[in-house]
Amino acid sequence: MIEIFRIIIVALILIGAFLSLVAAFGVLRLPDVYTRNHAASKAATLGVLAVLLGTFLYFYMKDGQVNSRVILGIVFIFVTSPVAGHLISRAAYNSGVKLWDKSVQDDLKMKITVSNSSKKGK
C-alpha cells in the first residue's frame, strides 16, 4: 500500500512539474496577451495544484498528519488564479490591447457593443 502511494505522489509531482513547464513555454511562445494569460492561468494552476497535492500526500503518508497549510495553499490557488487570469484578460481587452491578427473570433466585442447601445437608449 505504501508503494502505491509513493508512485501516486511521484506521478502527481511530475505531472505538476510538466504542466508548469508547459505553462512557462506557453507564456514565452504564444503570440498575444490573451493566449499567454490562458496558458499561465490554466496550466500553471493545474501544475501547482498537482505539486501541492503530491506534497500533501507525501507528508500525510510520512507523518500521518494533515498539513493545513498545504490545504489552504491548494484552496487559495484554486480560487484566485482563474479569477486573476480572467480579470487580467478583461483589463487588457478594456484598455484596447488588440487580439492576435490570426484570431478567428471575438466574443466580447458583440457583448460590449450591445451593452453600450443599451446604455445610450436610456
N, C-alpha and C positions, 0 to 999 in steps of 0.2 A: 504494500500500500504506500509506503514512504517513497519507493522508487517511482511510482506513477505520479505522485505529487511533484517530485523533482523534475520529471520530464515535462509536466504541465507548466511548472514555474519557468523552466528554461525556455519552453516554447513561447510563453507569454512575453518574456523579456526580449527574446529575439524578434518576435513579431512586432513588438513595440519599437524596438530599435530600427527595424526595417521601415516601418511606417514613418518614423521620424526622419529617416534618411530620404525617403521618397518626398516628404514634405519639404525638406531642405532643397532638394533638386527642383521641385516644383516652384519654389519661391525664386530660385535663381534662373530657371529656364523659361518659365511661362511668359507670354507677351505683354499682358496688361495687369493693372492693379486688381481687377476683379477675379481673374483666374489665379493670380498669385495668392490673393486672400482666400480663395476657395481651397487651394492646396494647404495653406497654413492652418486654416481653421478646421478642416476636416481630417486630414491625415495626421497632423500633429496632435490633435485632440485624441484620436484613437490610439496613436502611438504612446502618448503619455499615460493614457488610461491603462493600456496593456502593461506597461512597465510598472505602474503603481499597483496594479492588481497582482502582478507577479511578485512584487516586493511584499505586499500584504500577505500573500500565501506563504512566502518564504519565512517571514517572521512568525506567522501563526504556526507553521509546522516546526520551526526551530524552538521557539519559546513556549508555545501553547497559549499565547496571549493575543488578544485582539488589539491591534495598534490603531487607536482612534485618530491619530494624526494622518495616517495614510488614508483612512476612510474619508476624513474631511478634505484631504487633497483631491481624492477622486471626485467627490461631490462638487467641490469648488471648480475644478477644471471642467467637469461635465456641464455645469450650469453656465459658467462665464465665457468659455471660449466660443461657443456658437453664437452667443448674443453679441460678443465683441466683434466677431467676424461680420455679422450682419450689419452692425452699426458702422463699422469702418467702410464697408461697401456702400451703404446708403449715404454716408457723408461724402464719399468720393463722387458718387453719382450726383448728389445735390450741389456739389461745388463745381461741377462741369467737367470732370475727368472723362475723356472720351473712351468709348469701347474700342477694342481691337478692331482694325478695319476689316478683318475676316469674320467678325461676329455675325451670326445669322439672325438673331432675334433680340429685341429689346422690349421685354415685357413691361418694364416700369415706365417707359415713355408714354404708353397709352393711359396708364392709371394716373400719371401726373397731369396729362392733358385733360382728361375727364374731370379730375379734381379741380384744376384751375378754371375750367369753363363753368363748373357748377358754382364756384365762389363768385365769379363775375355776374352770374344771373341773380344773385341775392341782393 
